[in-house]
Amino acid sequence: MSEIKSHEFDGFLQRAAGSYRLFLLYGPDRGLVSERAALLASKFGIPLDDPFAVVKLDASDLQQDPGRLLDEVNAIGLFGGEKLVWIRGASAEKALSEALQILASEPPTGSYLIIEAGDLKKGAALRKAGESARSIASIACYSDDARSLHALIDQELAEAGLRLSPAARERLLEALGGDRLASRNEVRKLVLYCRDKEMIEDGDVLDIVGDASAISVDDAVDAVLKGDVDGLLHAIRKITTSKTPPFLVLQACLRQFQQLDAMRAEMDASRQSSSQVIASLGRNLHFRRKPIVEAALRHWTGPAIRREMSRLQATIYQSRTRPSLEDSLVLQNLLAITVQSARR
C-alpha cells in the first residue's frame, strides 16, 4: 500500500514520485488535487502541450467506453516516447476502479496515469483500489492548514519581493484555506495590486482579497437541491474564482440526481420513508448533507428527477460541443433546476 498523506506530498514529489507510474489524487480540496496533479505531470519529462504524448479525459468519457482507459494507457505514442494519460473528475465510476485494479497488477512501462478524483470516502471502490496496491501512489488532498497557508503566502510574496504586515497576514489567513488554487489566485491578485508598495497592509487585503476559504462544488449542488438561487450564485462565483472547471459542477449535480433517482425508486417500490432509504442507500453522504438530500427526496417525484437528469446530460453535451458558451450554459441550466427545486 502506497498511501501518501496530504502533508507528505512535497517530500514524496522530490524523492519517490519517480518510482511510480500510477497516481490517484483525491480529496475535498479540488484546487489542491489539480495543483498536485500538475506538479506530478511536470516531473515526467513529457511535453504537456503535446497532444500526441498527453491524453486528457473526463471520467464521464469512460462510462460509455469502459475499456478505453486500458487502451489509452497501453497504446504506443504516435511518435514513440513516453505517454501521459490524465483523468479528471473521477468519483465512483465502476469501470475506472476496475481498470485501475488491472493496471495495478501489471503497471505500464511506457505510460503514466494520473487520476484526479473528488472527496472519496474510505470505502469507495476507487480509493480502495488505489490504497490496496503497492504500485499506485494514492495521494490525499485536504484543505490547507495554517502552516501550509503561511508557506503559500511566503512563497508568493518572496517571488514578488514584497512584505506583509502582521495585521495583513492575519486578515489574509482568514480569507484563505478552502481551495488551494483559489487561495493562490487570491494571493497573486493581492501581489499584483500592491506591486509598487514595500509593505502590504490589512487595508490592502480588505480592498482586493475575496473569501476563498469555503469553496466547494458540493455547495453549488446543495443550493440546487434547496432551491437557493442566491446560494447557487454565490457558490458559482467562488468556483469561478478558484478556476474550477464548470463541468465538475455539472458532473457532481448529475451524480446527485442519479443517486436521488435510485433512492426515489426504492421509496416508491418499498414504501419506505426518505430517512429509511438514506439510512440504507446514502451511507456515503456526509452527515451535513443528509437533511438536504432527505428533503429533496420528499419533494421530487421519480419522473421529475429523470427529467432534470436529461437536462443535465444535455447540458454536458452542449458544453462539450460549444466550449465558448460553457459558463453561461452551466449557470443557465443550474438556475433552471434550482428554480424547480424552489417551486417544490
Phi, psi and omega per residue, in radians:
M1 nan 2.259 -3.129
S2 -2.107 1.310 -3.124
E3 -1.677 2.101 -3.116
I4 -1.802 2.037 3.127
K5 -1.272 2.791 -3.006
S6 -0.987 -0.757 -3.078
H7 -1.340 -0.157 -3.125
E8 -1.612 -0.065 -2.973
F9 -1.099 -0.784 -3.072
D10 -1.020 -0.768 3.106
G11 -1.158 -0.709 3.108
F12 -1.067 -0.739 -3.105
L13 -1.077 -0.683 -3.090
Q14 -1.381 -0.595 -2.947
R15 -1.915 -0.593 -2.935
A16 -2.158 -0.211 -3.037
A17 -1.063 -0.550 -3.090
G18 -1.168 -0.243 -3.112
S19 -1.621 0.091 -3.129
Y20 -2.061 2.683 3.047
R21 -2.000 -0.369 -3.044
L22 -2.078 2.278 -3.082
F23 -2.353 2.278 3.026
L24 -2.090 2.096 3.097
L25 -2.011 2.312 -3.081
Y26 -2.604 2.832 3.071
G27 2.556 2.938 -3.105
P28 -1.277 -0.379 3.127
D29 -1.525 1.563 -3.064
R30 -1.142 -0.564 3.084
G31 -1.129 -0.698 3.121
L32 -1.200 -0.659 3.065
V33 -1.019 -0.838 -3.120
S34 -1.145 -0.730 -3.118
E35 -1.137 -0.760 -3.137
R36 -1.210 -0.622 3.068
A37 -1.076 -0.717 3.122
A38 -1.151 -0.673 3.102
L39 -1.112 -0.724 3.093
L40 -1.095 -0.810 -3.101
A41 -1.036 -0.595 -3.116
S42 -1.272 -0.229 -3.109
K43 -1.493 -0.203 -2.979
F44 -1.494 -0.199 -3.100
G45 1.318 0.302 3.123
I46 -1.728 2.260 3.102
P47 -1.129 1.977 -3.009
L48 -1.276 -0.207 3.097
D49 -1.678 0.140 -3.138
D50 -1.649 1.877 -3.097
P51 -1.160 -0.286 3.107
F52 -1.488 -0.317 -3.125
A53 -1.815 -0.358 -3.087
V54 -2.165 2.149 3.104
V55 -1.985 2.034 3.141
K56 -1.891 2.233 -3.102
L57 -2.321 2.646 2.932
D58 -1.544 2.559 3.139
A59 -1.009 -0.550 3.141
S60 -1.135 -0.433 3.124
D61 -1.139 -0.407 -3.069
L62 -1.522 -0.227 -3.097
Q63 -1.172 -0.659 -3.135
Q64 -1.412 -0.325 -3.101
D65 -2.422 1.375 -3.028
P66 -1.009 -0.505 -3.093
G67 -1.495 -0.018 -3.029
R68 -1.148 -0.662 -3.116
L69 -1.052 -0.810 3.124
L70 -1.092 -0.696 3.125
D71 -1.096 -0.766 -3.100
E72 -1.181 -0.743 -3.110
V73 -1.158 -0.658 -3.061
N74 -1.557 -0.171 -3.137
A75 -1.251 2.534 3.086
I76 -1.503 2.345 3.140
G77 -1.005 2.621 -3.074
L78 -1.006 -0.667 -3.124
F79 -1.952 0.412 3.139
G80 1.327 -2.966 -3.124
G81 1.380 3.065 -3.102
E82 -1.432 2.822 -2.989
K83 -2.319 2.601 3.080
L84 -2.115 2.213 3.010
V85 -1.893 2.170 -2.971
W86 -2.165 1.976 -3.116
I87 -1.832 2.320 3.130
R88 -2.146 2.713 3.057
G89 1.280 0.491 -3.121
A90 -1.348 2.670 3.071
S91 -2.563 -1.655 -3.053
A92 -2.083 0.486 -3.111
E93 -1.137 2.104 -3.100
K94 -1.101 -0.736 -3.108
A95 -1.074 -0.662 -3.135
L96 -1.184 -0.735 3.112
S97 -1.083 -0.764 -3.127
E98 -1.161 -0.713 3.123
A99 -1.128 -0.675 3.132
L100 -1.136 -0.662 3.099
Q101 -1.113 -0.709 3.114
I102 -1.115 -0.778 3.141
L103 -1.163 -0.584 -3.132
A104 -1.143 -0.573 -3.124
S105 -1.257 -0.445 3.109
E106 -2.563 1.415 -3.054
P107 -1.015 2.539 3.139
P108 -1.175 2.700 3.136
T109 -1.860 -0.319 -3.113
G110 -2.071 0.152 -3.093
S111 -2.434 2.725 2.992
Y112 -2.032 2.612 3.086
L113 -2.246 2.193 3.037
I114 -2.075 2.223 3.089
I115 -2.060 2.120 3.047
E116 -1.716 2.115 -3.131
A117 -2.169 2.923 3.098
G118 -1.484 -2.612 -3.063
D119 -1.442 1.487 -3.112
L120 -1.329 2.277 3.085
K121 -1.263 2.900 -3.033
K122 -1.003 -0.676 -3.082
G123 -1.641 0.090 -3.115
A124 -1.064 2.464 -3.039
A125 -1.049 -0.725 -3.108
L126 -1.161 -0.752 3.108
R127 -1.148 -0.699 3.123
K128 -1.090 -0.717 3.119
A129 -1.095 -0.673 -3.121
G130 -1.265 -0.668 -3.052
E131 -1.463 -0.257 -3.082
S132 -1.655 -0.067 -3.087
A133 -2.029 2.298 3.119
R134 -1.208 -0.383 -3.088
S135 -1.454 -0.065 -3.120
I136 -1.960 2.265 2.999
A137 -1.549 1.911 -3.109
S138 -1.748 1.985 -2.930
I139 -2.022 2.035 3.099
A140 -1.425 2.476 -3.121
C141 -2.295 1.678 -3.127
Y142 -1.896 2.782 -3.052
S143 -0.947 2.540 -3.076
D144 -1.073 2.431 2.983
D145 -1.563 -3.128 -3.072
A146 -1.042 -0.697 -3.130
R147 -1.089 -0.769 3.138
S148 -1.150 -0.667 3.137
L149 -1.168 -0.704 3.079
H150 -1.034 -0.768 -3.128
A151 -1.118 -0.714 3.121
L152 -1.092 -0.817 3.141
I153 -1.084 -0.817 -3.106
D154 -1.094 -0.669 3.136
Q155 -1.090 -0.838 -3.105
E156 -1.192 -0.672 -3.137
L157 -1.220 -0.676 -3.138
A158 -1.098 -0.705 3.129
E159 -1.125 -0.517 -3.125
A160 -1.651 -0.129 -3.129
G161 1.225 0.572 -3.118
L162 -1.964 2.761 3.066
R163 -2.082 2.788 -3.060
L164 -2.226 2.235 3.104
S165 -1.211 2.712 3.135
P166 -0.971 -0.730 -3.134
A167 -1.146 -0.681 3.137
A168 -1.191 -0.663 3.108
R169 -1.099 -0.759 3.131
E170 -1.091 -0.751 3.133
R171 -1.131 -0.683 -3.116
L172 -1.186 -0.717 3.135
L173 -1.070 -0.587 3.132
E174 -1.144 -0.479 -3.061
A175 -1.621 -0.137 -3.049
L176 -1.961 2.900 2.933
G177 2.197 -0.365 -3.076
G178 -1.404 -0.505 -3.065
D179 -2.607 2.207 -3.032
R180 -1.058 -0.831 -3.109
L181 -1.124 -0.693 3.114
A182 -1.132 -0.727 3.126
S183 -1.102 -0.803 -3.139
R184 -1.111 -0.709 3.126
N185 -1.110 -0.664 3.122
E186 -1.167 -0.708 3.112
V187 -1.152 -0.726 3.119
R188 -1.128 -0.638 3.095
K189 -1.130 -0.707 3.097
L190 -1.110 -0.759 3.127
V191 -1.058 -0.766 3.127
L192 -1.110 -0.700 -3.123
Y193 -1.138 -0.580 -3.038
C194 -1.904 0.420 -2.999
R195 -1.097 -0.400 -3.125
D196 -1.694 0.125 -3.123
K197 -1.840 2.718 3.050
E198 -1.560 -0.555 -3.093
M199 -2.292 2.266 3.073
I200 -1.547 2.219 -3.115
E201 -1.832 2.930 -3.081
D202 -1.113 -0.491 3.085
G203 -1.114 -0.620 3.094
D204 -1.114 -0.702 3.133
V205 -1.114 -0.761 3.130
L206 -1.108 -0.607 -3.085
D207 -1.203 -0.624 -2.882
I208 -2.145 -0.426 -3.016
V209 -1.582 2.256 3.059
G210 -1.564 3.119 3.129
D211 -1.500 1.849 3.116
A212 -1.925 0.388 -3.004
S213 -1.550 -0.183 -3.035
A214 -2.501 0.804 -3.117
I215 -1.467 2.231 3.120
S216 -2.720 2.369 3.040
V217 -1.070 -0.577 3.127
D218 -1.049 -0.542 3.113
D219 -1.076 -0.706 3.129
A220 -1.174 -0.764 3.137
V221 -1.093 -0.754 3.140
D222 -1.119 -0.652 3.101
A223 -1.116 -0.673 3.090
V224 -1.079 -0.815 -3.105
L225 -1.136 -0.604 -3.100
K226 -1.460 -0.189 -3.066
G227 1.281 0.517 -3.067
D228 -1.713 1.623 -3.090
V229 -1.106 -0.810 -3.136
D230 -1.081 -0.709 3.118
G231 -1.111 -0.673 3.111
L232 -1.139 -0.811 -3.130
L233 -1.073 -0.691 3.120
H234 -1.124 -0.779 -3.140
A235 -1.134 -0.718 -3.139
I236 -1.133 -0.665 3.100
R237 -1.083 -0.741 3.131
K238 -1.150 -0.755 -3.126
I239 -1.113 -0.711 3.104
T240 -1.102 -0.739 3.107
T241 -1.053 -0.640 -3.091
S242 -1.386 -0.025 -3.105
K243 1.125 0.391 3.066
T244 -1.245 2.249 -3.135
P245 -1.009 2.308 -3.110
P246 -1.030 -0.524 -3.088
F247 -1.110 -0.411 3.103
L248 -1.120 -0.605 3.098
V249 -1.171 -0.769 3.113
L250 -1.071 -0.791 -3.133
Q251 -1.081 -0.771 -3.136
A252 -1.115 -0.691 3.135
C253 -1.184 -0.717 3.113
L254 -1.102 -0.764 3.119
R255 -1.076 -0.655 3.137
Q256 -1.154 -0.721 3.133
F257 -1.249 -0.538 3.035
Q258 -1.123 -0.700 3.086
Q259 -1.160 -0.732 3.090
L260 -1.050 -0.706 -3.132
D261 -1.052 -0.800 3.129
A262 -1.130 -0.715 -3.132
M263 -1.195 -0.731 -3.133
R264 -1.140 -0.669 3.099
A265 -1.092 -0.697 3.103
E266 -1.158 -0.703 3.100
M267 -1.037 -0.803 -3.091
D268 -1.217 -0.608 -3.082
A269 -1.352 -0.691 -3.041
S270 -1.815 -0.053 -3.126
R271 1.005 0.641 3.069
Q272 -1.577 2.818 3.068
S273 -1.390 2.899 3.135
S274 -1.089 -0.666 -3.141
S275 -1.166 -0.637 3.117
Q276 -1.179 -0.705 -3.141
V277 -1.171 -0.723 3.113
I278 -1.106 -0.638 3.130
A279 -1.085 -0.536 -3.101
S280 -1.710 -0.620 -3.061
L281 -1.896 -0.186 -3.072
G282 -2.008 0.626 -3.087
R283 -1.165 -0.448 -3.133
N284 -1.468 -0.065 3.097
L285 -1.225 2.435 3.024
H286 -1.143 2.512 -3.028
F287 -1.065 -0.507 3.133
R288 -1.244 -0.394 -3.086
R289 -1.621 -0.260 -3.071
K290 -1.047 -0.755 3.108
P291 -1.085 -0.588 -3.137
I292 -1.195 -0.791 3.132
V293 -1.171 -0.680 3.133
E294 -1.079 -0.745 3.112
A295 -1.136 -0.689 3.122
A296 -1.101 -0.682 3.124
L297 -1.093 -0.624 3.136
R298 -1.241 -0.521 -3.005
H299 -1.689 -0.411 -3.075
W300 -1.780 2.317 3.029
T301 -1.519 2.876 3.125
G302 -1.012 -0.884 3.133
P303 -1.047 -0.658 3.141
A304 -1.174 -0.688 3.101
I305 -1.081 -0.791 -3.112
R306 -1.173 -0.559 3.086
R307 -1.117 -0.737 3.126
E308 -1.250 -0.533 3.038
M309 -1.081 -0.729 3.108
S310 -1.120 -0.685 3.105
R311 -1.075 -0.784 -3.126
L312 -1.131 -0.740 3.121
Q313 -1.106 -0.702 3.111
A314 -1.147 -0.656 3.131
T315 -1.161 -0.718 3.093
I316 -1.038 -0.761 3.124
Y317 -1.116 -0.788 -3.131
Q318 -1.099 -0.681 -3.128
S319 -1.193 -0.459 3.094
R320 -1.328 -0.705 -3.087
T321 -1.431 -0.345 3.133
R322 -2.303 1.200 -3.027
P323 -1.044 -0.478 3.139
S324 -1.166 -0.364 -3.131
L325 -1.832 0.189 -3.016
E326 -0.987 -0.860 -3.076
D327 -1.042 -0.811 -3.097
S328 -1.213 -0.651 3.113
L329 -1.106 -0.771 3.141
V330 -1.071 -0.880 -3.090
L331 -1.123 -0.776 -3.107
Q332 -1.032 -0.807 -3.070
N333 -1.340 -0.605 3.065
L334 -1.165 -0.653 3.068
L335 -1.101 -0.708 -3.140
A336 -1.077 -0.735 3.128
I337 -1.203 -0.662 3.124
T338 -1.093 -0.719 3.099
V339 -1.094 -0.711 3.086
Q340 -1.077 -0.702 3.097
S341 -1.088 -0.737 -3.133
A342 -1.109 -0.680 -3.141
R343 -1.170 -0.525 -3.141
R344 -1.392 nan nan
